[in-house]
Amino acid sequence: MNNKIKERRRDKAAIIQAVTALGGRPAKSNMFHCFQHNDATASAWIRQSREGYWYFRCFTCNFWCDVWDLEAKRTGKDF
């Protein structure tokens, strides 16, 4: 994996931007209202892995992804 890909996965601001670009709404701390369904209570969060990569997870849809997956989803590409 090249350095550009790794660095973007370690950028917390990049994943927040990707989630909000898809319609996710920030809640408290690292919690979000999922962009895939209408939830009154935030059902998703972003977390940092042991390797330093940020990822998004929705507990309701059981959807896990990183910033590159979110970008692919936003642009309609396969991920």
PDB file as gemmi writes it, atoms N, CA and C in Angstrom:
CRYST1    1.000    1.000    1.000  90.00  90.00  90.00 P 1                      
ATOM      1  N   MET A   1       0.857  -1.176   0.000  1.00  0.00           N  
ATOM      2  CA  MET A   1       0.000   0.000   0.000  1.00  0.00           C  
ATOM      3  C   MET A   1       0.902   1.238   0.000  1.00  0.00           C  
ATOM      4  N   ASN A   2       0.627   2.176  -0.908  1.00  0.00           N  
ATOM      5  CA  ASN A   2       1.515   3.329  -0.960  1.00  0.00           C  
ATOM      6  C   ASN A   2       1.227   4.311   0.184  1.00  0.00           C  
ATOM      7  N   ASN A   3       2.154   5.219   0.409  1.00  0.00           N  
ATOM      8  CA  ASN A   3       2.074   6.141   1.553  1.00  0.00           C  
ATOM      9  C   ASN A   3       0.866   7.065   1.495  1.00  0.00           C  
ATOM     10  N   LYS A   4       0.461   7.496   0.304  1.00  0.00           N  
ATOM     11  CA  LYS A   4      -0.697   8.389   0.177  1.00  0.00           C  
ATOM     12  C   LYS A   4      -1.963   7.695   0.694  1.00  0.00           C  
ATOM     13  N   ILE A   5      -2.122   6.435   0.348  1.00  0.00           N  
ATOM     14  CA  ILE A   5      -3.290   5.672   0.800  1.00  0.00           C  
ATOM     15  C   ILE A   5      -3.256   5.503   2.312  1.00  0.00           C  
ATOM     16  N   LYS A   6      -2.110   5.132   2.845  1.00  0.00           N  
ATOM     17  CA  LYS A   6      -1.976   4.943   4.294  1.00  0.00           C  
ATOM     18  C   LYS A   6      -2.228   6.238   5.053  1.00  0.00           C  
ATOM     19  N   GLU A   7      -1.648   7.325   4.584  1.00  0.00           N  
ATOM     20  CA  GLU A   7      -1.802   8.606   5.287  1.00  0.00           C  
ATOM     21  C   GLU A   7      -3.250   9.075   5.290  1.00  0.00           C  
ATOM     22  N   ARG A   8      -3.955   8.884   4.190  1.00  0.00           N  
ATOM     23  CA  ARG A   8      -5.356   9.307   4.158  1.00  0.00           C  
ATOM     24  C   ARG A   8      -6.188   8.470   5.115  1.00  0.00           C  
ATOM     25  N   ARG A   9      -5.873   7.200   5.256  1.00  0.00           N  
ATOM     26  CA  ARG A   9      -6.591   6.341   6.196  1.00  0.00           C  
ATOM     27  C   ARG A   9      -6.299   6.736   7.642  1.00  0.00           C  
ATOM     28  N   ARG A  10      -5.193   7.405   7.900  1.00  0.00           N  
ATOM     29  CA  ARG A  10      -4.840   7.850   9.262  1.00  0.00           C  
ATOM     30  C   ARG A  10      -5.346   9.257   9.576  1.00  0.00           C  
ATOM     31  N   ASP A  11      -5.985   9.884   8.621  1.00  0.00           N  
ATOM     32  CA  ASP A  11      -6.453  11.269   8.759  1.00  0.00           C  
ATOM     33  C   ASP A  11      -7.898  11.295   9.276  1.00  0.00           C  
ATOM     34  N   LYS A  12      -8.069  11.668  10.524  1.00  0.00           N  
ATOM     35  CA  LYS A  12      -9.406  11.697  11.130  1.00  0.00           C  
ATOM     36  C   LYS A  12     -10.311  12.695  10.413  1.00  0.00           C  
ATOM     37  N   ALA A  13      -9.766  13.835  10.030  1.00  0.00           N  
ATOM     38  CA  ALA A  13     -10.573  14.845   9.334  1.00  0.00           C  
ATOM     39  C   ALA A  13     -11.096  14.312   8.003  1.00  0.00           C  
ATOM     40  N   ALA A  14     -10.312  13.474   7.332  1.00  0.00           N  
ATOM     41  CA  ALA A  14     -10.725  12.922   6.036  1.00  0.00           C  
ATOM     42  C   ALA A  14     -11.935  12.010   6.185  1.00  0.00           C  
ATOM     43  N   ILE A  15     -11.955  11.179   7.218  1.00  0.00           N  
ATOM     44  CA  ILE A  15     -13.107  10.277   7.376  1.00  0.00           C  
ATOM     45  C   ILE A  15     -14.338  11.052   7.832  1.00  0.00           C  
ATOM     46  N   ILE A  16     -14.164  12.055   8.661  1.00  0.00           N  
ATOM     47  CA  ILE A  16     -15.301  12.890   9.069  1.00  0.00           C  
ATOM     48  C   ILE A  16     -15.895  13.579   7.841  1.00  0.00           C  
ATOM     49  N   GLN A  17     -15.047  14.115   6.992  1.00  0.00           N  
ATOM     50  CA  GLN A  17     -15.503  14.775   5.765  1.00  0.00           C  
ATOM     51  C   GLN A  17     -16.232  13.785   4.853  1.00  0.00           C  
ATOM     52  N   ALA A  18     -15.705  12.568   4.732  1.00  0.00           N  
ATOM     53  CA  ALA A  18     -16.333  11.557   3.881  1.00  0.00           C  
ATOM     54  C   ALA A  18     -17.703  11.143   4.416  1.00  0.00           C  
ATOM     55  N   VAL A  19     -17.822  10.987   5.722  1.00  0.00           N  
ATOM     56  CA  VAL A  19     -19.106  10.601   6.331  1.00  0.00           C  
ATOM     57  C   VAL A  19     -20.134  11.714   6.135  1.00  0.00           C  
ATOM     58  N   THR A  20     -19.742  12.937   6.392  1.00  0.00           N  
ATOM     59  CA  THR A  20     -20.684  14.056   6.258  1.00  0.00           C  
ATOM     60  C   THR A  20     -21.044  14.312   4.797  1.00  0.00           C  
ATOM     61  N   ALA A  21     -20.129  14.054   3.868  1.00  0.00           N  
ATOM     62  CA  ALA A  21     -20.428  14.219   2.441  1.00  0.00           C  
ATOM     63  C   ALA A  21     -21.525  13.261   1.987  1.00  0.00           C  
ATOM     64  N   LEU A  22     -21.629  12.117   2.641  1.00  0.00           N  
ATOM     65  CA  LEU A  22     -22.674  11.143   2.326  1.00  0.00           C  
ATOM     66  C   LEU A  22     -23.978  11.414   3.075  1.00  0.00           C  
ATOM     67  N   GLY A  23     -23.971  12.379   3.985  1.00  0.00           N  
ATOM     68  CA  GLY A  23     -25.186  12.730   4.719  1.00  0.00           C  
ATOM     69  C   GLY A  23     -25.193  12.322   6.172  1.00  0.00           C  
ATOM     70  N   GLY A  24     -24.090  11.747   6.653  1.00  0.00           N  
ATOM     71  CA  GLY A  24     -23.985  11.426   8.078  1.00  0.00           C  
ATOM     72  C   GLY A  24     -23.922  12.713   8.892  1.00  0.00           C  
ATOM     73  N   ARG A  25     -24.580  12.716  10.027  1.00  0.00           N  
ATOM     74  CA  ARG A  25     -24.588  13.909  10.876  1.00  0.00           C  
ATOM     75  C   ARG A  25     -23.830  13.633  12.161  1.00  0.00           C  
ATOM     76  N   PRO A  26     -22.885  14.499  12.505  1.00  0.00           N  
ATOM     77  CA  PRO A  26     -22.133  14.316  13.752  1.00  0.00           C  
ATOM     78  C   PRO A  26     -23.038  14.447  14.972  1.00  0.00           C  
ATOM     79  N   ALA A  27     -22.729  13.680  15.993  1.00  0.00           N  
ATOM     80  CA  ALA A  27     -23.399  13.767  17.286  1.00  0.00           C  
ATOM     81  C   ALA A  27     -22.302  14.024  18.327  1.00  0.00           C  
ATOM     82  N   LYS A  28     -22.448  13.510  19.519  1.00  0.00           N  
ATOM     83  CA  LYS A  28     -21.434  13.686  20.562  1.00  0.00           C  
ATOM     84  C   LYS A  28     -20.162  12.932  20.236  1.00  0.00           C  
ATOM     85  N   SER A  29     -19.050  13.485  20.634  1.00  0.00           N  
ATOM     86  CA  SER A  29     -17.751  12.840  20.526  1.00  0.00           C  
ATOM     87  C   SER A  29     -17.523  12.312  19.115  1.00  0.00           C  
ATOM     88  N   ASN A  30     -17.266  11.028  18.969  1.00  0.00           N  
ATOM     89  CA  ASN A  30     -17.031  10.428  17.655  1.00  0.00           C  
ATOM     90  C   ASN A  30     -18.259   9.700  17.129  1.00  0.00           C  
ATOM     91  N   MET A  31     -19.437  10.005  17.678  1.00  0.00           N  
ATOM     92  CA  MET A  31     -20.684   9.366  17.264  1.00  0.00           C  
ATOM     93  C   MET A  31     -21.300  10.117  16.081  1.00  0.00           C  
ATOM     94  N   PHE A  32     -22.043   9.359  15.248  1.00  0.00           N  
ATOM     95  CA  PHE A  32     -22.706   9.924  14.073  1.00  0.00           C  
ATOM     96  C   PHE A  32     -24.083   9.316  13.896  1.00  0.00           C  
ATOM     97  N   HIS A  33     -24.956  10.077  13.237  1.00  0.00           N  
ATOM     98  CA  HIS A  33     -26.209   9.539  12.729  1.00  0.00           C  
ATOM     99  C   HIS A  33     -25.853   8.954  11.372  1.00  0.00           C  
ATOM    100  N   CYS A  34     -26.189   7.707  11.152  1.00  0.00           N  
ATOM    101  CA  CYS A  34     -25.787   6.996   9.931  1.00  0.00           C  
ATOM    102  C   CYS A  34     -26.424   7.612   8.691  1.00  0.00           C  
ATOM    103  N   PHE A  35     -25.659   7.663   7.621  1.00  0.00           N  
ATOM    104  CA  PHE A  35     -26.142   8.198   6.350  1.00  0.00           C  
ATOM    105  C   PHE A  35     -26.975   7.187   5.571  1.00  0.00           C  
ATOM    106  N   GLN A  36     -26.985   5.919   5.990  1.00  0.00           N  
ATOM    107  CA  GLN A  36     -27.702   4.875   5.252  1.00  0.00           C  
ATOM    108  C   GLN A  36     -29.143   4.688   5.708  1.00  0.00           C  
ATOM    109  N   HIS A  37     -29.495   5.212   6.865  1.00  0.00           N  
ATOM    110  CA  HIS A  37     -30.862   5.080   7.362  1.00  0.00           C  
ATOM    111  C   HIS A  37     -31.171   6.266   8.255  1.00  0.00           C  
ATOM    112  N   ASN A  38     -32.435   6.486   8.490  1.00  0.00           N  
ATOM    113  CA  ASN A  38     -32.882   7.612   9.310  1.00  0.00           C  
ATOM    114  C   ASN A  38     -32.942   7.171  10.765  1.00  0.00           C  
ATOM    115  N   ASP A  39     -32.000   7.635  11.574  1.00  0.00           N  
ATOM    116  CA  ASP A  39     -32.021   7.263  12.991  1.00  0.00           C  
ATOM    117  C   ASP A  39     -32.137   8.501  13.870  1.00  0.00           C  
ATOM    118  N   ALA A  40     -32.973   8.411  14.865  1.00  0.00           N  
ATOM    119  CA  ALA A  40     -33.160   9.519  15.796  1.00  0.00           C  
ATOM    120  C   ALA A  40     -31.987   9.611  16.772  1.00  0.00           C  
ATOM    121  N   THR A  41     -31.444   8.462  17.138  1.00  0.00           N  
ATOM    122  CA  THR A  41     -30.296   8.393  18.037  1.00  0.00           C  
ATOM    123  C   THR A  41     -29.089   7.951  17.217  1.00  0.00           C  
ATOM    124  N   ALA A  42     -27.969   8.593  17.460  1.00  0.00           N  
ATOM    125  CA  ALA A  42     -26.750   8.243  16.714  1.00  0.00           C  
ATOM    126  C   ALA A  42     -26.434   6.758  16.888  1.00  0.00           C  
ATOM    127  N   SER A  43     -26.284   6.072  15.767  1.00  0.00           N  
ATOM    128  CA  SER A  43     -26.054   4.626  15.813  1.00  0.00           C  
ATOM    129  C   SER A  43     -24.688   4.234  15.251  1.00  0.00           C  
ATOM    130  N   ALA A  44     -23.884   5.212  14.905  1.00  0.00           N  
ATOM    131  CA  ALA A  44     -22.590   4.928  14.283  1.00  0.00           C  
ATOM    132  C   ALA A  44     -21.487   5.710  14.987  1.00  0.00           C  
ATOM    133  N   TRP A  45     -20.262   5.254  14.786  1.00  0.00           N  
ATOM    134  CA  TRP A  45     -19.111   5.983  15.312  1.00  0.00           C  
ATOM    135  C   TRP A  45     -17.921   5.813  14.394  1.00  0.00           C  
ATOM    136  N   ILE A  46     -16.933   6.665  14.629  1.00  0.00           N  
ATOM    137  CA  ILE A  46     -15.643   6.473  13.981  1.00  0.00           C  
ATOM    138  C   ILE A  46     -14.656   6.115  15.086  1.00  0.00           C  
ATOM    139  N   ARG A  47     -13.778   5.204  14.783  1.00  0.00           N  
ATOM    140  CA  ARG A  47     -12.765   4.743  15.734  1.00  0.00           C  
ATOM    141  C   ARG A  47     -11.444   4.593  15.012  1.00  0.00           C  
ATOM    142  N   GLN A  48     -10.400   4.599  15.807  1.00  0.00           N  
ATOM    143  CA  GLN A  48      -9.062   4.410  15.265  1.00  0.00           C  
ATOM    144  C   GLN A  48      -8.585   3.003  15.609  1.00  0.00           C  
ATOM    145  N   SER A  49      -8.098   2.283  14.614  1.00  0.00           N  
ATOM    146  CA  SER A  49      -7.601   0.923  14.815  1.00  0.00           C  
ATOM    147  C   SER A  49      -6.228   0.962  15.486  1.00  0.00           C  
ATOM    148  N   ARG A  50      -5.748  -0.189  15.876  1.00  0.00           N  
ATOM    149  CA  ARG A  50      -4.409  -0.282  16.484  1.00  0.00           C  
ATOM    150  C   ARG A  50      -3.319   0.184  15.530  1.00  0.00           C  
ATOM    151  N   GLU A  51      -3.578   0.001  14.232  1.00  0.00           N  
ATOM    152  CA  GLU A  51      -2.603   0.412  13.216  1.00  0.00           C  
ATOM    153  C   GLU A  51      -2.661   1.913  12.934  1.00  0.00           C  
ATOM    154  N   GLY A  52      -3.637   2.597  13.514  1.00  0.00           N  
ATOM    155  CA  GLY A  52      -3.757   4.043  13.344  1.00  0.00           C  
ATOM    156  C   GLY A  52      -4.740   4.473  12.274  1.00  0.00           C  
ATOM    157  N   TYR A  53      -5.442   3.507  11.652  1.00  0.00           N  
ATOM    158  CA  TYR A  53      -6.406   3.825  10.611  1.00  0.00           C  
ATOM    159  C   TYR A  53      -7.767   4.131  11.221  1.00  0.00           C  
ATOM    160  N   TRP A  54      -8.447   5.138  10.692  1.00  0.00           N  
ATOM    161  CA  TRP A  54      -9.786   5.486  11.144  1.00  0.00           C  
ATOM    162  C   TRP A  54     -10.808   4.727  10.318  1.00  0.00           C  
ATOM    163  N   TYR A  55     -11.869   4.282  10.958  1.00  0.00           N  
ATOM    164  CA  TYR A  55     -12.938   3.601  10.249  1.00  0.00           C  
ATOM    165  C   TYR A  55     -14.286   4.002  10.835  1.00  0.00           C  
ATOM    166  N   PHE A  56     -15.333   3.799  10.039  1.00  0.00           N  
ATOM    167  CA  PHE A  56     -16.712   4.119  10.385  1.00  0.00           C  
ATOM    168  C   PHE A  56     -17.454   2.811  10.611  1.00  0.00           C  
ATOM    169  N   ARG A  57     -18.292   2.770  11.625  1.00  0.00           N  
ATOM    170  CA  ARG A  57     -19.138   1.599  11.853  1.00  0.00           C  
ATOM    171  C   ARG A  57     -20.512   2.036  12.312  1.00  0.00           C  
ATOM    172  N   CYS A  58     -21.529   1.476  11.665  1.00  0.00           N  
ATOM    173  CA  CYS A  58     -22.906   1.668  12.110  1.00  0.00           C  
ATOM    174  C   CYS A  58     -23.364   0.378  12.760  1.00  0.00           C  
ATOM    175  N   PHE A  59     -23.840   0.469  13.980  1.00  0.00           N  
ATOM    176  CA  PHE A  59     -24.299  -0.705  14.722  1.00  0.00           C  
ATOM    177  C   PHE A  59     -25.640  -1.215  14.210  1.00  0.00           C  
ATOM    178  N   THR A  60     -26.452  -0.335  13.656  1.00  0.00           N  
ATOM    179  CA  THR A  60     -27.766  -0.742  13.152  1.00  0.00           C  
ATOM    180  C   THR A  60     -27.643  -1.504  11.838  1.00  0.00           C  
ATOM    181  N   CYS A  61     -26.883  -0.957  10.883  1.00  0.00           N  
ATOM    182  CA  CYS A  61     -26.733  -1.629   9.570  1.00  0.00           C  
ATOM    183  C   CYS A  61     -25.579  -2.622   9.552  1.00  0.00           C  
ATOM    184  N   ASN A  62     -24.750  -2.601  10.581  1.00  0.00           N  
ATOM    185  CA  ASN A  62     -23.542  -3.419  10.642  1.00  0.00           C  
ATOM    186  C   ASN A  62     -22.638  -3.120   9.443  1.00  0.00           C  
ATOM    187  N   PHE A  63     -22.509  -1.837   9.122  1.00  0.00           N  
ATOM    188  CA  PHE A  63     -21.699  -1.365   8.000  1.00  0.00           C  
ATOM    189  C   PHE A  63     -20.367  -0.860   8.545  1.00  0.00           C  
ATOM    190  N   TRP A  64     -19.265  -1.440   8.074  1.00  0.00           N  
ATOM    191  CA  TRP A  64     -17.910  -1.045   8.453  1.00  0.00           C  
ATOM    192  C   TRP A  64     -17.196  -0.541   7.214  1.00  0.00           C  
ATOM    193  N   CYS A  65     -16.429   0.533   7.321  1.00  0.00           N  
ATOM    194  CA  CYS A  65     -15.687   1.005   6.155  1.00  0.00           C  
ATOM    195  C   CYS A  65     -14.597   1.986   6.573  1.00  0.00           C  
ATOM    196  N   ASP A  66     -13.661   2.230   5.662  1.00  0.00           N  
ATOM    197  CA  ASP A  66     -12.651   3.252   5.884  1.00  0.00           C  
ATOM    198  C   ASP A  66     -12.934   4.424   4.943  1.00  0.00           C  
ATOM    199  N   VAL A  67     -12.061   5.399   4.943  1.00  0.00           N  
ATOM    200  CA  VAL A  67     -12.270   6.602   4.142  1.00  0.00           C  
ATOM    201  C   VAL A  67     -12.337   6.285   2.653  1.00  0.00           C  
ATOM    202  N   TRP A  68     -11.565   5.312   2.196  1.00  0.00           N  
ATOM    203  CA  TRP A  68     -11.565   4.953   0.769  1.00  0.00           C  
ATOM    204  C   TRP A  68     -12.871   4.267   0.376  1.00  0.00           C  
ATOM    205  N   ASP A  69     -13.415   3.438   1.260  1.00  0.00           N  
ATOM    206  CA  ASP A  69     -14.714   2.807   0.990  1.00  0.00           C  
ATOM    207  C   ASP A  69     -15.809   3.864   0.894  1.00  0.00           C  
ATOM    208  N   LEU A  70     -15.768   4.842   1.794  1.00  0.00           N  
ATOM    209  CA  LEU A  70     -16.763   5.914   1.785  1.00  0.00           C  
ATOM    210  C   LEU A  70     -16.661   6.746   0.510  1.00  0.00           C  
ATOM    211  N   GLU A  71     -15.455   7.021   0.083  1.00  0.00           N  
ATOM    212  CA  GLU A  71     -15.256   7.788  -1.153  1.00  0.00           C  
ATOM    213  C   GLU A  71     -15.795   7.011  -2.352  1.00  0.00           C  
ATOM    214  N   ALA A  72     -15.553   5.714  -2.387  1.00  0.00           N  
ATOM    215  CA  ALA A  72     -16.066   4.879  -3.479  1.00  0.00           C  
ATOM    216  C   ALA A  72     -17.595   4.882  -3.476  1.00  0.00           C  
ATOM    217  N   LYS A  73     -18.185   4.780  -2.296  1.00  0.00           N  
ATOM    218  CA  LYS A  73     -19.646   4.794  -2.175  1.00  0.00           C  
ATOM    219  C   LYS A  73     -20.206   6.126  -2.670  1.00  0.00           C  
ATOM    220  N   ARG A  74     -19.554   7.218  -2.300  1.00  0.00           N  
ATOM    221  CA  ARG A  74     -20.017   8.551  -2.697  1.00  0.00           C  
ATOM    222  C   ARG A  74     -19.946   8.754  -4.202  1.00  0.00           C  
ATOM    223  N   THR A  75     -18.909   8.230  -4.824  1.00  0.00           N  
ATOM    224  CA  THR A  75     -18.716   8.434  -6.264  1.00  0.00           C  
ATOM    225  C   THR A  75     -19.342   7.319  -7.107  1.00  0.00           C  
ATOM    226  N   GLY A  76     -19.908   6.292  -6.467  1.00  0.00           N  
ATOM    227  CA  GLY A  76     -20.566   5.226  -7.192  1.00  0.00           C  
ATOM    228  C   GLY A  76     -19.623   4.172  -7.747  1.00  0.00           C  
ATOM    229  N   LYS A  77     -18.409   4.124  -7.237  1.00  0.00           N  
ATOM    230  CA  LYS A  77     -17.444   3.123  -7.690  1.00  0.00           C  
ATOM    231  C   LYS A  77     -17.511   1.908  -6.787  1.00  0.00           C  
ATOM    232  N   ASP A  78     -17.020   0.782  -7.281  1.00  0.00           N  
ATOM    233  CA  ASP A  78     -16.942  -0.439  -6.465  1.00  0.00           C  
ATOM    234  C   ASP A  78     -15.870  -0.275  -5.399  1.00  0.00           C  
ATOM    235  N   PHE A  79     -16.129  -0.887  -4.252  1.00  0.00           N  
ATOM    236  CA  PHE A  79     -15.094  -0.880  -3.221  1.00  0.00           C  
ATOM    237  C   PHE A  79     -14.838  -2.237  -2.671  1.00  0.00           C  
TER     238      PHE A  79                                                      
END                                                                             
